[in-house]
Amino acid sequence: MDYYMTTTVKTSFDQTIDLVTEALSSEGFGVLTDIDVKATMKKKLDLEYRNYRILGACNPPFAHKAFEHDDKIGVLLPCNVIVQEWEPGRVEVSAVDPLVSMQAVGGSGLESVATEVRERLERVLKAITPAT
């Protein structure tokens, strides 16, 4: 079982970041962290790297539900979404599959929360993917 869900879009990298952020917002997620991997690789290792950002998305009501089930669940939060550009005009967006990550917790009652979050992240990916 994959630990992520993914889609590829044919938009610019910056436009994809905007689309993903907007789609996340429409599903009740805010972006708490935004890690620019390309800039970090350049600054810390003097390496050239493709456009790659890690967006740490959080939906406070779902986070609250998760904390009520398990006080250590924060190690698995937020829901990370990555945006990486493989070539100009071909950008991949991947989101963590919370059902898979919550399997590590096992028996904590988090399955229903993970299922709801997964459904929302699936809608985010669908919202940014053009109909074919």
Residue pairs with C-beta under 8 A, 6 or more apart in sequence:
1 97
1 100
2 97
2 100
3 96
3 97
3 100
3 101
4 94
4 95
4 96
4 97
5 94
5 95
5 97
5 118
5 121
5 122
5 125
6 92
6 93
6 94
6 95
6 125
7 92
7 93
7 94
7 125
7 126
7 128
7 129
8 86
8 90
8 91
8 92
8 93
9 16
9 19
9 90
9 91
9 93
9 128
9 129
9 130
10 89
10 90
10 91
10 130
11 19
11 89
11 91
12 88
12 89
12 91
13 51
13 83
13 85
13 91
16 83
16 85
16 91
16 93
16 128
17 53
17 55
17 83
19 127
19 128
20 55
20 81
20 83
20 93
20 124
20 128
21 31
21 55
23 123
23 124
23 127
23 128
24 30
24 31
24 55
24 57
24 81
24 124
26 127
27 59
27 120
27 121
27 123
27 124
28 59
28 61
28 62
28 120
29 57
29 58
29 59
29 79
29 120
29 124
30 57
30 58
30 59
30 60
31 55
31 56
31 57
31 58
32 56
32 57
32 58
32 78
33 54
33 55
33 56
33 78
34 53
34 54
34 55
34 56
35 53
35 54
35 56
36 52
36 53
37 49
37 52
37 53
37 54
38 49
38 50
38 51
38 52
38 53
41 47
41 48
41 49
42 48
42 49
50 84
50 85
50 86
51 83
51 84
51 85
51 91
52 82
52 83
52 84
52 85
53 82
53 83
53 84
54 80
54 81
54 82
55 80
55 81
55 82
55 83
56 78
56 79
56 80
57 78
57 79
57 80
57 81
58 77
58 78
58 79
59 79
59 117
59 120
62 113
62 116
62 117
63 77
63 78
65 113
66 73
66 77
66 110
66 113
67 73
67 74
69 108
69 109
69 110
69 113
70 105
70 108
70 110
73 105
73 108
73 110
76 101
76 102
76 104
76 105
79 95
79 96
79 98
79 117
79 121
80 95
80 96
81 93
81 94
81 95
81 96
81 121
81 124
82 92
82 93
82 94
82 95
83 91
83 92
83 93
84 91
84 92
84 94
85 91
85 92
86 92
93 125
93 128
95 121
95 124
95 125
96 121
97 118
97 121
98 113
98 114
98 117
98 118
98 121
99 111
99 114
99 115
99 118
101 114
102 108
102 110
102 111
102 113
102 114
